[in-house]
Amino acid sequence: MLNSRLNTYGESAFREWFAGLNYQLPEVFKDEKAAIKLYEEHTELIEKQVKKLEQETKLTWGEQTVDLIGMNEKSRKVQLVIRHRLSDIALDLVD
């Protein structure tokens, strides 16, 4: 999805869009059904990443997704992993 956006809009527009996410998810990942499907297809990877984030932040995944309460647990975990990792990428781009 990110490569498609980069190819469609070019590097400059992509960087501007990416920087503007501000710890938010790209539109396609906000869909709860899509997030659940992603979780079910990559359960092991998502769970490993959730555990890693819990260790990194010293917070449970539930504490890290308090803003997503009311959503399916699978969706919350996927969205947690994606937004943290996108934030990591954004920080790398700034450096």
Salt bridges, closest charged atoms under 4 A:
GLU11 OE2 - ARG15 NE 3.09
GLU27 OE1 - ARG5 NH1 3.80
GLU40 OE2 - LYS74 NZ 3.00
GLU41 OE2 - LYS37 NZ 3.87
GLU44 OE2 - LYS48 NZ 3.35
GLU47 OE2 - LYS77 NZ 2.94
GLU56 OE2 - ARG85 NH2 3.60
ASP67 OD2 - ARG83 NH1 2.75
GLU73 OE2 - LYS77 NZ 3.59
ASP88 OD2 - ARG85 NH1 2.76
